């Protein structure tokens, strides 16, 4: 609380940048995954099948849930052991 407004704004900027970088990861459910799918359609010359898109979304969702679960688990372990 003693750091003031500049520290708070820097903290917000770091959070925003981190979320932006995370969003660009080539995981199908994120924007980076949409970019990869657009590149695949451009290279292939035709649209990717709907079945492939849906499967990719499920895989991306599973990856994100796994990542969030791991982060949550690590936080709980750190709280319990300290």
Biopython code that builds the backbone (N, CA, C, O; Angstrom):
import numpy as np
from Bio.PDB.StructureBuilder import StructureBuilder

atoms = [
    (1, "UNK", "N", (0.824, -1.194, 0.000)),
    (1, "UNK", "CA", (0.000, 0.000, 0.000)),
    (1, "UNK", "C", (0.865, 1.254, 0.000)),
    (1, "UNK", "O", (0.395, 2.319, -0.399)),
    (2, "UNK", "N", (2.101, 1.155, 0.432)),
    (2, "UNK", "CA", (2.976, 2.324, 0.509)),
    (2, "UNK", "C", (3.640, 2.670, -0.820)),
    (2, "UNK", "O", (4.247, 3.735, -0.936)),
    (3, "UNK", "N", (3.543, 1.803, -1.823)),
    (3, "UNK", "CA", (4.254, 2.021, -3.082)),
    (3, "UNK", "C", (3.619, 3.108, -3.931)),
    (3, "UNK", "O", (4.334, 3.810, -4.646)),
    (4, "UNK", "N", (2.319, 3.273, -3.881)),
    (4, "UNK", "CA", (1.657, 4.345, -4.600)),
    (4, "UNK", "C", (1.167, 3.961, -5.982)),
    (4, "UNK", "O", (1.216, 2.803, -6.396)),
    (5, "UNK", "N", (0.694, 4.978, -6.673)),
    (5, "UNK", "CA", (0.070, 4.812, -7.980)),
    (5, "UNK", "C", (1.020, 4.287, -9.056)),
    (5, "UNK", "O", (0.612, 3.411, -9.819)),
    (6, "UNK", "N", (2.259, 4.764, -9.165)),
    (6, "UNK", "CA", (3.146, 4.232, -10.214)),
    (6, "UNK", "C", (3.365, 2.720, -10.095)),
    (6, "UNK", "O", (3.379, 2.011, -11.101)),
    (7, "UNK", "N", (3.531, 2.239, -8.882)),
    (7, "UNK", "CA", (3.713, 0.795, -8.687)),
    (7, "UNK", "C", (2.462, 0.043, -9.117)),
    (7, "UNK", "O", (2.552, -0.989, -9.783)),
    (8, "UNK", "N", (1.286, 0.560, -8.735)),
    (8, "UNK", "CA", (0.024, -0.084, -9.090)),
    (8, "UNK", "C", (-0.167, -0.127, -10.599)),
    (8, "UNK", "O", (-0.581, -1.152, -11.140)),
    (9, "UNK", "N", (0.126, 0.967, -11.284)),
    (9, "UNK", "CA", (-0.013, 1.002, -12.743)),
    (9, "UNK", "C", (0.979, 0.056, -13.418)),
    (9, "UNK", "O", (0.646, -0.575, -14.421)),
    (10, "UNK", "N", (2.184, -0.046, -12.880)),
    (10, "UNK", "CA", (3.163, -1.001, -13.410)),
    (10, "UNK", "C", (2.669, -2.425, -13.228)),
    (10, "UNK", "O", (2.796, -3.253, -14.130)),
    (11, "UNK", "N", (2.110, -2.708, -12.068)),
    (11, "UNK", "CA", (1.548, -4.034, -11.795)),
    (11, "UNK", "C", (0.435, -4.363, -12.787)),
    (11, "UNK", "O", (0.395, -5.470, -13.326)),
    (12, "UNK", "N", (-0.468, -3.413, -13.033)),
    (12, "UNK", "CA", (-1.544, -3.627, -14.005)),
    (12, "UNK", "C", (-0.990, -3.860, -15.407)),
    (12, "UNK", "O", (-1.509, -4.697, -16.147)),
    (13, "UNK", "N", (0.050, -3.134, -15.775)),
    (13, "UNK", "CA", (0.659, -3.308, -17.091)),
    (13, "UNK", "C", (1.270, -4.695, -17.233)),
    (13, "UNK", "O", (1.146, -5.320, -18.286)),
    (14, "UNK", "N", (1.927, -5.182, -16.188)),
    (14, "UNK", "CA", (2.532, -6.521, -16.226)),
    (14, "UNK", "C", (1.447, -7.588, -16.356)),
    (14, "UNK", "O", (1.600, -8.533, -17.130)),
    (15, "UNK", "N", (0.358, -7.446, -15.611)),
    (15, "UNK", "CA", (-0.752, -8.400, -15.701)),
    (15, "UNK", "C", (-1.340, -8.385, -17.114)),
    (15, "UNK", "O", (-1.594, -9.443, -17.690)),
    (16, "UNK", "N", (-1.555, -7.206, -17.667)),
    (16, "UNK", "CA", (-2.121, -7.080, -19.008)),
    (16, "UNK", "C", (-1.210, -7.705, -20.059)),
    (16, "UNK", "O", (-1.681, -8.417, -20.946)),
    (17, "UNK", "N", (0.078, -7.446, -19.966)),
    (17, "UNK", "CA", (1.042, -8.016, -20.905)),
    (17, "UNK", "C", (1.094, -9.538, -20.782)),
    (17, "UNK", "O", (1.164, -10.243, -21.788)),
    (18, "UNK", "N", (1.061, -10.036, -19.562)),
    (18, "UNK", "CA", (1.085, -11.485, -19.343)),
    (18, "UNK", "C", (-0.143, -12.154, -19.950)),
    (18, "UNK", "O", (-0.029, -13.202, -20.586)),
    (19, "UNK", "N", (-1.308, -11.557, -19.759)),
    (19, "UNK", "CA", (-2.531, -12.118, -20.339)),
    (19, "UNK", "C", (-2.491, -12.065, -21.865)),
    (19, "UNK", "O", (-2.957, -12.988, -22.534)),
    (20, "UNK", "N", (-1.938, -10.992, -22.411)),
    (20, "UNK", "CA", (-1.818, -10.884, -23.862)),
    (20, "UNK", "C", (-0.910, -11.952, -24.442)),
    (20, "UNK", "O", (-1.223, -12.539, -25.478)),
    (21, "UNK", "N", (0.210, -12.207, -23.784)),
    (21, "UNK", "CA", (1.137, -13.244, -24.249)),
    (21, "UNK", "C", (0.499, -14.619, -24.114)),
    (21, "UNK", "O", (0.615, -15.447, -25.017)),
    (22, "UNK", "N", (-0.176, -14.870, -22.991)),
    (22, "UNK", "CA", (-0.863, -16.146, -22.794)),
    (22, "UNK", "C", (-1.914, -16.364, -23.877)),
    (22, "UNK", "O", (-2.070, -17.478, -24.377)),
    (23, "UNK", "N", (-2.631, -15.308, -24.236)),
    (23, "UNK", "CA", (-3.683, -15.412, -25.238)),
    (23, "UNK", "C", (-3.126, -15.728, -26.625)),
    (23, "UNK", "O", (-3.850, -16.268, -27.462)),
    (24, "UNK", "N", (-1.869, -15.409, -26.886)),
    (24, "UNK", "CA", (-1.274, -15.678, -28.197)),
    (24, "UNK", "C", (-0.635, -17.060, -28.305)),
    (24, "UNK", "O", (-0.108, -17.414, -29.360)),
    (25, "UNK", "N", (-0.676, -17.845, -27.228)),
    (25, "UNK", "CA", (-0.166, -19.216, -27.320)),
    (25, "UNK", "C", (-0.980, -19.993, -28.350)),
    (25, "UNK", "O", (-2.190, -19.790, -28.454)),
    (26, "UNK", "N", (-0.341, -20.877, -29.111)),
    (26, "UNK", "CA", (-1.066, -21.600, -30.166)),
    (26, "UNK", "C", (-1.924, -22.745, -29.628)),
    (26, "UNK", "O", (-1.827, -23.877, -30.101)),
    (27, "UNK", "N", (-2.755, -22.447, -28.647)),
    (27, "UNK", "CA", (-3.719, -23.403, -28.106)),
    (27, "UNK", "C", (-5.047, -23.098, -28.786)),
    (27, "UNK", "O", (-5.473, -21.943, -28.791)),
    (28, "UNK", "N", (-5.715, -24.099, -29.362)),
    (28, "UNK", "CA", (-6.891, -23.842, -30.200)),
    (28, "UNK", "C", (-7.985, -22.962, -29.606)),
    (28, "UNK", "O", (-8.650, -22.249, -30.358)),
    (29, "UNK", "N", (-8.196, -22.977, -28.317)),
    (29, "UNK", "CA", (-9.289, -22.189, -27.750)),
    (29, "UNK", "C", (-8.911, -20.709, -27.590)),
    (29, "UNK", "O", (-9.784, -19.867, -27.381)),
    (30, "UNK", "N", (-7.635, -20.397, -27.684)),
    (30, "UNK", "CA", (-7.152, -19.020, -27.541)),
    (30, "UNK", "C", (-6.977, -18.366, -28.910)),
    (30, "UNK", "O", (-7.102, -19.029, -29.939)),
    (31, "UNK", "N", (-6.688, -17.071, -28.918)),
    (31, "UNK", "CA", (-6.505, -16.346, -30.181)),
    (31, "UNK", "C", (-5.334, -16.880, -30.995)),
    (31, "UNK", "O", (-5.398, -16.913, -32.224)),
    (32, "UNK", "N", (-4.270, -17.298, -30.323)),
    (32, "UNK", "CA", (-3.139, -17.889, -31.038)),
    (32, "UNK", "C", (-3.545, -19.147, -31.788)),
    (32, "UNK", "O", (-3.036, -19.416, -32.876)),
    (33, "UNK", "N", (-4.450, -19.910, -31.217)),
    (33, "UNK", "CA", (-4.966, -21.100, -31.893)),
    (33, "UNK", "C", (-5.787, -20.745, -33.119)),
    (33, "UNK", "O", (-5.743, -21.447, -34.129)),
    (34, "UNK", "N", (-6.543, -19.644, -33.028)),
    (34, "UNK", "CA", (-7.305, -19.189, -34.196)),
    (34, "UNK", "C", (-6.360, -18.741, -35.313)),
    (34, "UNK", "O", (-6.628, -18.974, -36.492)),
    (35, "UNK", "N", (-5.266, -18.105, -34.937)),
    (35, "UNK", "CA", (-4.267, -17.700, -35.933)),
    (35, "UNK", "C", (-3.681, -18.932, -36.612)),
    (35, "UNK", "O", (-3.510, -18.951, -37.831)),
    (36, "UNK", "N", (-3.373, -19.963, -35.821)),
    (36, "UNK", "CA", (-2.827, -21.207, -36.385)),
    (36, "UNK", "C", (-3.837, -21.852, -37.327)),
    (36, "UNK", "O", (-3.461, -22.335, -38.395)),
    (37, "UNK", "N", (-5.111, -21.866, -36.950)),
    (37, "UNK", "CA", (-6.142, -22.451, -37.819)),
    (37, "UNK", "C", (-6.275, -21.658, -39.119)),
    (37, "UNK", "O", (-6.447, -22.245, -40.187)),
    (38, "UNK", "N", (-6.195, -20.342, -39.036)),
    (38, "UNK", "CA", (-6.250, -19.519, -40.256)),
    (38, "UNK", "C", (-5.048, -19.799, -41.152)),
    (38, "UNK", "O", (-5.184, -19.875, -42.373)),
    (39, "UNK", "N", (-3.869, -19.953, -40.545)),
    (39, "UNK", "CA", (-2.683, -20.302, -41.332)),
    (39, "UNK", "C", (-2.833, -21.679, -41.969)),
    (39, "UNK", "O", (-2.434, -21.882, -43.115)),
    (40, "UNK", "N", (-3.407, -22.624, -41.229)),
    (40, "UNK", "CA", (-3.620, -23.967, -41.777)),
    (40, "UNK", "C", (-4.580, -23.915, -42.958)),
    (40, "UNK", "O", (-4.363, -24.590, -43.965)),
    (41, "UNK", "N", (-5.640, -23.118, -42.841)),
    (41, "UNK", "CA", (-6.580, -22.973, -43.959)),
    (41, "UNK", "C", (-5.907, -22.307, -45.151)),
    (41, "UNK", "O", (-6.168, -22.675, -46.297)),
    (42, "UNK", "N", (-5.047, -21.333, -44.891)),
    (42, "UNK", "CA", (-4.355, -20.637, -45.974)),
    (42, "UNK", "C", (-3.394, -21.582, -46.683)),
    (42, "UNK", "O", (-3.325, -21.588, -47.912)),
    (43, "UNK", "N", (-2.653, -22.379, -45.921)),
    (43, "UNK", "CA", (-1.705, -23.329, -46.513)),
    (43, "UNK", "C", (-2.448, -24.428, -47.253)),
    (43, "UNK", "O", (-2.072, -24.800, -48.365)),
    (44, "UNK", "N", (-3.498, -24.946, -46.640)),
    (44, "UNK", "CA", (-4.276, -26.043, -47.229)),
    (44, "UNK", "C", (-5.077, -25.570, -48.441)),
    (44, "UNK", "O", (-5.279, -26.331, -49.387)),
    (45, "UNK", "N", (-5.526, -24.336, -48.415)),
    (45, "UNK", "CA", (-6.308, -23.798, -49.518)),
    (45, "UNK", "C", (-7.794, -24.048, -49.387)),
    (45, "UNK", "O", (-8.570, -23.665, -50.262)),
    (46, "UNK", "N", (-8.198, -24.687, -48.303)),
    (46, "UNK", "CA", (-9.616, -24.932, -48.049)),
    (46, "UNK", "C", (-9.843, -24.897, -46.542)),
    (46, "UNK", "O", (-8.901, -25.032, -45.762)),
    (47, "UNK", "N", (-11.090, -24.717, -46.142)),
    (47, "UNK", "CA", (-11.375, -24.649, -44.705)),
    (47, "UNK", "C", (-11.077, -25.966, -43.986)),
    (47, "UNK", "O", (-11.212, -27.052, -44.550)),
    (48, "UNK", "N", (-10.673, -25.834, -42.739)),
    (48, "UNK", "CA", (-10.471, -27.004, -41.889)),
    (48, "UNK", "C", (-11.852, -27.535, -41.530)),
    (48, "UNK", "O", (-12.782, -26.759, -41.317)),
    (49, "UNK", "N", (-11.987, -28.854, -41.463)),
    (49, "UNK", "CA", (-13.297, -29.436, -41.181)),
    (49, "UNK", "C", (-13.801, -29.032, -39.798)),
    (49, "UNK", "O", (-13.023, -28.781, -38.878)),
    (50, "UNK", "N", (-15.117, -28.980, -39.685)),
    (50, "UNK", "CA", (-15.724, -28.603, -38.409)),
    (50, "UNK", "C", (-15.363, -29.602, -37.312)),
    (50, "UNK", "O", (-15.186, -29.226, -36.153)),
    (51, "UNK", "N", (-15.258, -30.857, -37.680)),
    (51, "UNK", "CA", (-14.893, -31.897, -36.707)),
    (51, "UNK", "C", (-13.493, -31.630, -36.134)),
    (51, "UNK", "O", (-13.270, -31.782, -34.932)),
    (52, "UNK", "N", (-12.563, -31.236, -36.995)),
    (52, "UNK", "CA", (-11.208, -30.919, -36.546)),
    (52, "UNK", "C", (-11.201, -29.685, -35.651)),
    (52, "UNK", "O", (-10.495, -29.651, -34.643)),
    (53, "UNK", "N", (-11.985, -28.670, -36.013)),
    (53, "UNK", "CA", (-12.065, -27.462, -35.197)),
    (53, "UNK", "C", (-12.611, -27.767, -33.801)),
    (53, "UNK", "O", (-12.079, -27.284, -32.802)),
    (54, "UNK", "N", (-13.668, -28.567, -33.740)),
    (54, "UNK", "CA", (-14.270, -28.913, -32.449)),
    (54, "UNK", "C", (-13.300, -29.735, -31.612)),
    (54, "UNK", "O", (-13.164, -29.502, -30.411)),
    (55, "UNK", "N", (-12.625, -30.692, -32.239)),
    (55, "UNK", "CA", (-11.644, -31.506, -31.509)),
    (55, "UNK", "C", (-10.523, -30.620, -30.967)),
    (55, "UNK", "O", (-10.078, -30.803, -29.834)),
    (56, "UNK", "N", (-10.077, -29.677, -31.762)),
    (56, "UNK", "CA", (-9.036, -28.754, -31.319)),
    (56, "UNK", "C", (-9.493, -27.900, -30.145)),
    (56, "UNK", "O", (-8.721, -27.640, -29.222)),
    (57, "UNK", "N", (-10.750, -27.463, -30.181)),
    (57, "UNK", "CA", (-11.279, -26.671, -29.071)),
    (57, "UNK", "C", (-11.297, -27.478, -27.774)),
    (57, "UNK", "O", (-10.960, -26.962, -26.709)),
    (58, "UNK", "N", (-11.692, -28.743, -27.873)),
    (58, "UNK", "CA", (-11.705, -29.601, -26.679)),
    (58, "UNK", "C", (-10.294, -29.834, -26.140)),
    (58, "UNK", "O", (-10.075, -29.816, -24.929)),
    (59, "UNK", "N", (-9.346, -30.051, -27.040)),
    (59, "UNK", "CA", (-7.956, -30.245, -26.612)),
    (59, "UNK", "C", (-7.435, -28.968, -25.950)),
    (59, "UNK", "O", (-6.782, -29.029, -24.908)),
    (60, "UNK", "N", (-7.721, -27.825, -26.548)),
    (60, "UNK", "CA", (-7.298, -26.554, -25.967)),
    (60, "UNK", "C", (-7.922, -26.306, -24.606)),
    (60, "UNK", "O", (-7.256, -25.825, -23.688)),
    (61, "UNK", "N", (-9.199, -26.633, -24.476)),
    (61, "UNK", "CA", (-9.867, -26.477, -23.189)),
    (61, "UNK", "C", (-9.235, -27.378, -22.141)),
    (61, "UNK", "O", (-9.017, -26.959, -21.004)),
    (62, "UNK", "N", (-8.938, -28.621, -22.524)),
    (62, "UNK", "CA", (-8.297, -29.551, -21.589)),
    (62, "UNK", "C", (-6.918, -29.038, -21.168)),
    (62, "UNK", "O", (-6.545, -29.155, -20.000)),
    (63, "UNK", "N", (-6.163, -28.474, -22.107)),
    (63, "UNK", "CA", (-4.850, -27.914, -21.770)),
    (63, "UNK", "C", (-4.969, -26.748, -20.791)),
    (63, "UNK", "O", (-4.202, -26.657, -19.832)),
    (64, "UNK", "N", (-5.926, -25.864, -21.033)),
    (64, "UNK", "CA", (-6.089, -24.718, -20.143)),
    (64, "UNK", "C", (-6.558, -25.137, -18.755)),
    (64, "UNK", "O", (-6.078, -24.607, -17.753)),
    (65, "UNK", "N", (-7.491, -26.083, -18.688)),
    (65, "UNK", "CA", (-7.960, -26.561, -17.383)),
    (65, "UNK", "C", (-6.816, -27.242, -16.643)),
    (65, "UNK", "O", (-6.677, -27.081, -15.430)),
    (66, "UNK", "N", (-5.996, -28.000, -17.367)),
    (66, "UNK", "CA", (-4.837, -28.646, -16.735)),
    (66, "UNK", "C", (-3.854, -27.610, -16.206)),
    (66, "UNK", "O", (-3.340, -27.754, -15.097)),
    (67, "UNK", "N", (-3.592, -26.576, -16.981)),
    (67, "UNK", "CA", (-2.680, -25.519, -16.553)),
    (67, "UNK", "C", (-3.210, -24.789, -15.319)),
    (67, "UNK", "O", (-2.460, -24.511, -14.384)),
    (68, "UNK", "N", (-4.507, -24.481, -15.324)),
    (68, "UNK", "CA", (-5.094, -23.807, -14.166)),
    (68, "UNK", "C", (-5.091, -24.709, -12.938)),
    (68, "UNK", "O", (-4.848, -24.241, -11.826)),
    (69, "UNK", "N", (-5.359, -25.994, -13.131)),
    (69, "UNK", "CA", (-5.341, -26.939, -12.011)),
    (69, "UNK", "C", (-3.944, -27.057, -11.420)),
    (69, "UNK", "O", (-3.784, -27.099, -10.200)),
    (70, "UNK", "N", (-2.940, -27.111, -12.275)),
    (70, "UNK", "CA", (-1.560, -27.185, -11.798)),
    (70, "UNK", "C", (-1.185, -25.930, -11.001)),
    (70, "UNK", "O", (-0.554, -26.024, -9.949)),
    (71, "UNK", "N", (-1.570, -24.776, -11.498)),
    (71, "UNK", "CA", (-1.283, -23.526, -10.784)),
    (71, "UNK", "C", (-2.002, -23.498, -9.435)),
    (71, "UNK", "O", (-1.424, -23.088, -8.428)),
    (72, "UNK", "N", (-3.250, -23.930, -9.416)),
    (72, "UNK", "CA", (-4.018, -23.965, -8.168)),
    (72, "UNK", "C", (-3.393, -24.942, -7.181)),
    (72, "UNK", "O", (-3.272, -24.637, -5.994)),
    (73, "UNK", "N", (-2.998, -26.109, -7.663)),
    (73, "UNK", "CA", (-2.352, -27.115, -6.816)),
    (73, "UNK", "C", (-1.055, -26.562, -6.219)),
    (73, "UNK", "O", (-0.799, -26.717, -5.025)),
    (74, "UNK", "N", (-0.247, -25.923, -7.050)),
    (74, "UNK", "CA", (1.007, -25.340, -6.557)),
    (74, "UNK", "C", (0.752, -24.269, -5.496)),
    (74, "UNK", "O", (1.497, -24.175, -4.520)),
    (75, "UNK", "N", (-0.290, -23.464, -5.680)),
    (75, "UNK", "CA", (-0.618, -22.452, -4.676)),
    (75, "UNK", "C", (-1.019, -23.090, -3.352)),
    (75, "UNK", "O", (-0.600, -22.634, -2.288)),
    (76, "UNK", "N", (-1.825, -24.138, -3.415)),
    (76, "UNK", "CA", (-2.264, -24.823, -2.195)),
    (76, "UNK", "C", (-1.073, -25.466, -1.493)),
    (76, "UNK", "O", (-0.941, -25.358, -0.274)),
    (77, "UNK", "N", (-0.207, -26.133, -2.251)),
    (77, "UNK", "CA", (0.978, -26.770, -1.658)),
    (77, "UNK", "C", (1.856, -25.718, -0.996)),
    (77, "UNK", "O", (2.364, -25.942, 0.103)),
    (78, "UNK", "N", (2.043, -24.583, -1.641)),
    (78, "UNK", "CA", (2.869, -23.517, -1.081)),
    (78, "UNK", "C", (2.258, -22.964, 0.211)),
    (78, "UNK", "O", (2.985, -22.637, 1.149)),
    (79, "UNK", "N", (0.932, -22.861, 0.262)),
    (79, "UNK", "CA", (0.278, -22.380, 1.475)),
    (79, "UNK", "C", (0.408, -23.379, 2.622)),
    (79, "UNK", "O", (0.636, -22.991, 3.768)),
    (80, "UNK", "N", (0.263, -24.669, 2.307)),
    (80, "UNK", "CA", (0.296, -25.703, 3.338)),
    (80, "UNK", "C", (1.706, -25.898, 3.881)),
    (80, "UNK", "O", (1.880, -26.103, 5.082)),
    (81, "UNK", "N", (2.708, -25.838, 3.021)),
    (81, "UNK", "CA", (4.077, -26.134, 3.453)),
    (81, "UNK", "C", (4.794, -24.937, 4.066)),
    (81, "UNK", "O", (5.844, -25.112, 4.684)),
    (82, "UNK", "N", (4.264, -23.738, 3.915)),
    (82, "UNK", "CA", (4.976, -22.578, 4.473)),
    (82, "UNK", "C", (4.415, -22.133, 5.804)),
    (82, "UNK", "O", (4.910, -21.173, 6.394)),
]
sb = StructureBuilder()
sb.init_structure("model")
sb.init_model(0)
sb.init_chain("A")
sb.init_seg("    ")
for serial, (resi, resn, name, xyz) in enumerate(atoms, 1):
    if name == "N":
        sb.init_residue(resn, " ", resi, " ")
    sb.init_atom(name, np.array(xyz, "f"), 0.0, 1.0, " ", f" {name:<3s}", serial, name[0])
structure = sb.get_structure()
